[in-house]
Every structure is written in structure tokens, then in C-alpha cells.
């Protein structure tokens, strides 16, 4: 695991409004948008998968497909702005997750 700094709330891509409840039917899906700035000085390591733990749960599950090695999410090192990941609230649609 890489020690990315996680931030709830907005940046230029991720919406900044507060999260609300989202009802998910069995077999349904939700959207979460992640945004991260590039590594300007150096990339210390690279993430090739993402695990998500929903609030109120203990188990973290891998989401989506594995990230190809050439497209890994670069970790720039502690304190580097490129090591901050902005996380949107859980939303029922992709459009809602990007709305500002």
C-alpha cells in the first residue's frame, strides 16, 4: 500500500459539495471520482490497483480493472502535492460525480 494523502472534497475535477445518501439496488453500481496531480520531481512508486472501503464497513475491495503498469498512479513521496488524491462523494451516476 502506498501512503497517498486522501482528501474529500473538490479540486478542478472532483466536486466539492458534501456527500449524501445513495441507495444502491442489489447488482447496482455507483461512481467515485479520484483526481491526482502529476509528479514533477520524481515518482517514488506506482499504484497498479485501487481498493475502496465504504463508510461503515470493514472490508476493502479492489475496484475496476488493474491499472496497466505503464499507466500506474504515481506516488511522488510524502508531502509532495502529487501524492494527494482527491475523492468525490459516492454518486449514482458518472455525471453526478463530476458535477460542481
Secondary structure, DSSP 8 states (H G I E B T S, - for coil): ----EEEES-SSSS--S--------TT---B--EEE---SS---EEE--EEE--TT-S--EEESS---GGG-EEE--TT-GGGEEEE---BSSHHHHH--
